[in-house]
Amino acid sequence: MHKHLSPSAESLRAPTTVDIARTAAIALLGFGLYGFTMGWWRSPLMGIYVAVKMPLLIALTLACNGLLNGLLGLLMGSGLGFKQSLYALLSAFAISGIILGSLAPITFFLALNVPQAESAQAAVAHSAYLLMHVFLIGVAGLAGVIRLRGLLESYTSSRTIARSTLGAWIGGNALLGMQFSWILRPFFGTPGLEVAFLREHPMHSSFLESVWKSMRTIFGEMSPETGYFAVVCCGIITLIFLQIRTKHRKQNHE
């Protein structure tokens, strides 16, 4: 027997076709709008390309992780089947899409005002632009994950099962998401390269290597230990901020 479920957790038990379609539309619209502002810095055509590729990135990640996440959910005793697992992750992406879509006017304004791809500061602007968007997308993703954790905790029999299930899901989505984002590049449009929907050699290099090069462009030469420490600190600070925000909301509801 399941414990008493909130309306959102109840929809997780038996998502209808309408629920899935509505949630998917929200996610695709939010990521599409945000993607358009990402690519606009390079050119309007790049903005259109990225508006298509951002939703495509989400769809590919969900499609490839759907079977794996469903199996993990069953093995860990969450009680979630394949359809429920897919809908839960789609709901998290929808929340992230809402956050990113709401930021689209701001990021569009930034794209209009930062040094353009033809300027002398294009290399530094591109690196800063990349890191800023990676950070914003990461924060939006964490916000969606926190909401997903609440759904799992209200649905499953224990917090331990909910958190272990969520951890496994996050790991799979993060790895696939980063790899697919690299294969589908460019998302920002590197100065000096032609605007294109995909690069000629999509499997060359990796997402993490690109982020590392951008950090070196902005901050100069640094040891790998320093770079890893900076990334970990940023992640910890973000998690602490989101955790405090979640507890504050719970106290207000109580």
BELZI-V609424 format. One record per residue. N is the residue number from 0. RES is the residue in one small letter. D_CENTER is the distance of its C-alpha to the mean C-alpha in whole Angstrom. Layout:
N:RES:D_CENTER + N:RES:D_CENTER
This chain:
0:m:34 + 1:h:30 + 2:k:31 + 3:h:30 + 4:l:27 + 5:s:25 + 6:p:25 + 7:s:21 + 8:a:22 + 9:e:25 + 10:s:23 + 11:l:21 + 12:r:24 + 13:a:25 + 14:p:23 + 15:t:25 + 16:t:24 + 17:v:24 + 18:d:21 + 19:i:19 + 20:a:20 + 21:r:19 + 22:t:16 + 23:a:15 + 24:a:16 + 25:i:14 + 26:a:11 + 27:l:12 + 28:l:14 + 29:g:12 + 30:f:9 + 31:g:13 + 32:l:14 + 33:y:12 + 34:g:12 + 35:f:16 + 36:t:16 + 37:m:14 + 38:g:17 + 39:w:19 + 40:w:20 + 41:r:22 + 42:s:23 + 43:p:23 + 44:l:23 + 45:m:20 + 46:g:18 + 47:i:19 + 48:y:18 + 49:v:14 + 50:a:15 + 51:v:15 + 52:k:13 + 53:m:10 + 54:p:11 + 55:l:12 + 56:l:10 + 57:i:8 + 58:a:12 + 59:l:13 + 60:t:10 + 61:l:12 + 62:a:15 + 63:c:15 + 64:n:14 + 65:g:16 + 66:l:19 + 67:l:18 + 68:n:17 + 69:g:20 + 70:l:22 + 71:l:21 + 72:g:21 + 73:l:24 + 74:l:25 + 75:m:24 + 76:g:26 + 77:s:23 + 78:g:25 + 79:l:22 + 80:g:23 + 81:f:21 + 82:k:21 + 83:q:20 + 84:s:17 + 85:l:16 + 86:y:16 + 87:a:15 + 88:l:11 + 89:l:11 + 90:s:12 + 91:a:9 + 92:f:7 + 93:a:10 + 94:i:10 + 95:s:7 + 96:g:8 + 97:i:12 + 98:i:11 + 99:l:9 + 100:g:12 + 101:s:15 + 102:l:14 + 103:a:15 + 104:p:18 + 105:i:18 + 106:t:16 + 107:f:18 + 108:f:21 + 109:l:20 + 110:a:20 + 111:l:24 + 112:n:25 + 113:v:24 + 114:p:26 + 115:q:26 + 116:a:25 + 117:e:29 + 118:s:30 + 119:a:31 + 120:q:28 + 121:a:26 + 122:a:25 + 123:v:24 + 124:a:22 + 125:h:20 + 126:s:19 + 127:a:18 + 128:y:16 + 129:l:14 + 130:l:14 + 131:m:13 + 132:h:10 + 133:v:9 + 134:f:10 + 135:l:9 + 136:i:5 + 137:g:6 + 138:v:8 + 139:a:6 + 140:g:4 + 141:l:8 + 142:a:10 + 143:g:9 + 144:v:10 + 145:i:13 + 146:r:14 + 147:l:13 + 148:r:16 + 149:g:18 + 150:l:18 + 151:l:19 + 152:e:21 + 153:s:23 + 154:y:23 + 155:t:24 + 156:s:28 + 157:s:26 + 158:r:24 + 159:t:24 + 160:i:23 + 161:a:20 + 162:r:19 + 163:s:20 + 164:t:18 + 165:l:15 + 166:g:15 + 167:a:16 + 168:w:13 + 169:i:10 + 170:g:12 + 171:g:13 + 172:n:9 + 173:a:8 + 174:l:11 + 175:l:11 + 176:g:8 + 177:m:9 + 178:q:12 + 179:f:12 + 180:s:10 + 181:w:13 + 182:i:16 + 183:l:15 + 184:r:15 + 185:p:16 + 186:f:14 + 187:f:16 + 188:g:19 + 189:t:21 + 190:p:24 + 191:g:27 + 192:l:26 + 193:e:26 + 194:v:24 + 195:a:23 + 196:f:20 + 197:l:20 + 198:r:22 + 199:e:25 + 200:h:24 + 201:p:20 + 202:m:21 + 203:h:22 + 204:s:21 + 205:s:17 + 206:f:14 + 207:l:15 + 208:e:18 + 209:s:17 + 210:v:15 + 211:w:19 + 212:k:21 + 213:s:19 + 214:m:20 + 215:r:23 + 216:t:24 + 217:i:23 + 218:f:25 + 219:g:27 + 220:e:28 + 221:m:27 + 222:s:27 + 223:p:25 + 224:e:25 + 225:t:25 + 226:g:21 + 227:y:20 + 228:f:22 + 229:a:20 + 230:v:16 + 231:v:17 + 232:c:19 + 233:c:16 + 234:g:14 + 235:i:17 + 236:i:18 + 237:t:14 + 238:l:15 + 239:i:18 + 240:f:17 + 241:l:15 + 242:q:18 + 243:i:21 + 244:r:19 + 245:t:19 + 246:k:22 + 247:h:24 + 248:r:22 + 249:k:24 + 250:q:27 + 251:n:27 + 252:h:27 + 253:e:30
